[in-house]
């Protein structure tokens, strides 16, 4: 089951609602907007898209709990949320609505990777990764690639009874290829015990991307557990040594 909300929305917006809808759950879908929420999937010009096409998620009417401003910066509030599609709230998320009206969230618009000319969302890759029986959690980052544009870097936590191995990395990579296609093949797979998250439970992908590119993870003040970053860095450096590369390469 999935639900969709943002800090800015003040509460859940898309979610299965027992007792209101009679339609069955679809694994991975956030189902339908809650009563009173007018959500739509549109193209870059704001035109509502037909079923099964990926677009941008917007909210077309006000709702209880919505943010009213950004403290001390009203212009940023207007620019970030209301300028892209005047009159509608721009969520910054990619989504798709299927032929039955179910919403599927596909990740942040600024977290969509362009791999060999194909656009693919981090959420799509992560959903595929966690469907592998050995994986409990997954997070995708990217690093620049001269040929592909973006190279996929996958961080995964494994079930307690599973032992990390080079063979398992190959198996997980093959799993993504099978579910999505060759463009979904990770350039690198890292096994970690935990992923860096904010206190509200959101994975800090910018930290993972910085580590994958050999850069400083930056500001970690909202991080729940700083040890998780140390673990990611350790996994990254261990793989670099195992591949015979200098860590500054």
C-alpha positions in Angstrom: 0.0 0.0 0.0 1.2 3.5 -0.8 0.0 6.9 0.4 1.0 10.4 -0.8 1.5 13.5 1.2 4.0 16.3 1.7 5.0 18.4 4.7 3.5 21.3 2.7 0.1 19.6 2.4 -0.5 19.3 6.1 -1.7 15.7 5.8 -2.3 12.7 3.6 -3.8 13.6 0.1 -3.9 10.3 -1.8 -4.6 7.0 0.0 -6.7 3.9 0.0 -9.7 4.7 2.3 -11.4 1.6 3.7 -15.1 2.1 4.0 -15.3 4.8 1.3 -14.1 3.0 -1.8 -15.2 -0.5 -2.8 -12.4 -1.0 -5.4 -9.6 -3.4 -4.4 -6.0 -2.3 -3.6 -3.4 -2.4 -6.3 0.0 -3.1 -4.7 2.2 0.0 -5.0 -0.6 2.4 -5.9 -1.7 5.3 -3.7 -5.3 4.6 -5.0 -7.4 7.7 -5.0 -7.5 11.3 -3.7 -9.2 11.7 -0.3 -12.6 13.3 -0.3 -12.4 17.0 -1.4 -8.9 16.6 -3.0 -8.9 17.5 -6.7 -5.7 15.9 -8.0 -4.6 15.5 -11.7 -1.6 14.4 -13.8 -0.7 16.9 -16.4 1.9 17.5 -19.1 4.5 20.3 -18.9 1.9 22.7 -20.4 -0.7 21.9 -17.8 -2.9 19.7 -20.0 -4.4 16.7 -18.2 -2.9 13.5 -19.5 -4.9 10.3 -20.5 -4.4 7.1 -18.5 -1.1 5.4 -18.3 1.0 8.4 -19.2 3.6 9.8 -16.9 3.3 13.5 -16.0 3.3 16.0 -13.2 1.0 15.8 -10.2 -0.9 18.9 -9.4 -3.8 19.8 -6.9 -6.4 22.0 -8.5 -8.5 23.2 -5.5 -7.6 24.4 -2.0 -7.7 21.9 0.9 -7.7 22.0 4.7 -4.1 22.1 6.0 -2.4 23.5 2.9 0.6 25.7 3.4 -0.1 29.5 3.2 3.5 30.9 2.9 7.2 30.3 3.3 8.3 32.2 6.4 10.0 35.4 5.4 10.0 34.6 1.7 6.5 35.0 0.1 8.0 35.3 -3.4 9.7 31.9 -3.1 6.3 30.5 -2.0 4.7 31.8 -5.2 7.5 30.8 -7.5 7.9 27.2 -6.0 4.2 26.2 -5.8 2.0 28.4 -7.9 3.9 29.8 -10.9 4.4 26.6 -12.9 0.6 26.0 -13.3 -1.2 29.2 -12.3 -4.2 28.4 -10.1 -3.0 24.9 -9.2 -0.6 23.7 -6.6 2.6 22.2 -8.2 3.8 19.2 -6.1 7.1 18.6 -7.9 6.3 14.9 -8.2 6.0 12.6 -11.2 2.9 10.4 -11.3 0.7 8.3 -13.5 -3.0 7.5 -13.4 -4.1 4.2 -14.8 -7.2 3.2 -16.7 -9.1 2.6 -13.4 -8.2 6.0 -12.0 -5.6 4.7 -9.5 -2.7 7.1 -8.9 0.9 5.8 -9.0 3.7 8.0 -7.6 6.9 7.9 -9.6 9.3 10.1 -7.7 10.3 13.7 -7.5 10.5 15.6 -10.8 14.0 16.6 -9.9 14.9 13.0 -9.2 14.1 11.6 -12.6 17.2 10.2 -14.2 18.1 10.3 -17.9 19.8 7.1 -18.8 20.9 6.7 -22.4 18.1 9.0 -23.6 15.4 7.4 -21.4 13.8 9.1 -18.5 13.2 6.9 -15.4 12.1 7.8 -11.9 14.0 6.9 -8.8 10.7 5.5 -7.3 10.3 3.1 -10.2 13.8 1.7 -9.7 13.4 1.5 -6.0 10.0 -0.3 -6.3 11.6 -2.8 -8.6 14.6 -3.3 -6.2 12.5 -4.0 -3.1 10.4 -6.6 -5.0 13.5 -8.8 -4.9 13.1 -11.3 -2.1 16.4 -10.5 -0.4 15.9 -6.7 -0.2 14.1 -4.9 2.5 14.8 -1.3 1.5 16.4 0.5 -1.5 17.4 4.0 -2.5 18.6 5.2 -5.9 21.1 7.9 -6.6 23.0 8.8 -9.8 26.4 10.0 -11.0 27.4 11.5 -14.3 28.4 9.2 -17.1 30.0 10.4 -20.3 28.0 8.0 -22.5 24.7 7.3 -20.6 24.2 10.8 -19.1 23.2 9.4 -15.7 24.6 6.2 -14.2 22.3 4.4 -11.7 23.8 3.8 -8.2 21.7 1.5 -6.0 21.9 1.3 -2.2 20.1 -1.6 -0.5 19.5 -3.1 2.9 19.0 -6.8 3.0 16.9 -9.1 5.1 18.6 -10.3 8.3 19.1 -13.8 7.1 20.7 -12.8 3.8 24.5 -12.5 3.4 25.9 -9.8 1.0 27.9 -11.2 -1.9 29.0 -10.3 -5.4 26.7 -12.9 -6.8 23.7 -11.2 -5.0 24.6 -7.9 -6.5 24.5 -9.4 -10.0 21.2 -11.1 -9.1 19.6 -7.8 -8.0 20.9 -6.0 -11.1 19.4 -8.8 -13.3 16.1 -8.4 -11.4 15.9 -4.8 -12.3 16.7 -5.5 -16.0 14.0 -8.1 -16.1 11.3 -5.9 -14.5 12.1 -2.6 -16.3 14.7 -3.2 -19.0 18.4 -2.9 -19.8 18.4 0.9 -19.0 17.6 0.0 -15.4 20.8 -1.9 -14.8 22.7 -0.3 -11.9 26.3 0.8 -12.5 27.0 0.0 -8.8 25.2 -1.7 -6.0 26.0 -1.0 -2.4 24.9 -3.1 0.6 24.3 -1.1 3.8 22.6 -1.8 7.2 20.7 1.5 7.1 20.0 4.4 4.8 20.3 8.1 5.7 16.9 9.5 6.5 15.4 12.7 7.9 13.5 12.5 11.2 10.3 12.3 9.3 11.5 9.1 7.5 12.4 10.5 4.1 15.6 9.1 2.4 18.2 11.8 1.8 19.1 11.0 -1.7 21.3 14.1 -2.1 23.5 12.5 0.5 23.7 9.3 -1.4 24.4 11.1 -4.6 27.2 13.1 -3.0 28.8 9.9 -1.7 28.5 8.2 -5.0 30.3 11.1 -6.6 33.0 11.2 -4.0 31.8 14.6 -2.6 31.0 15.9 0.9 27.4 15.0 2.0 26.8 18.6 3.1 24.4 19.7 5.8 23.2 16.9 7.9 21.3 18.8 10.6 17.9 17.1 9.6 19.5 13.6 9.6 18.0 11.1 12.0 21.1 9.0 12.4 24.5 10.3 11.3 26.0 6.8 11.6 24.0 5.8 8.5 26.1 8.3 6.4 29.4 6.8 7.8 28.1 3.4 6.8 27.3 4.5 3.3 30.8 6.1 2.9 32.4 2.9 4.3 30.5 0.7 1.8 31.5 3.1 -1.0 35.2 3.1 -0.1 35.2 -0.7 0.4 33.9 -1.2 -3.1 36.5 1.2 -4.6 39.3 -0.7 -2.9 37.9 -4.0 -4.0 37.8 -2.8 -7.6 41.4 -1.6 -7.4 40.6 2.1 -7.9 42.0 4.9 -5.9 39.2 6.5 -3.8 40.1 9.9 -5.3 39.9 8.7 -8.8 
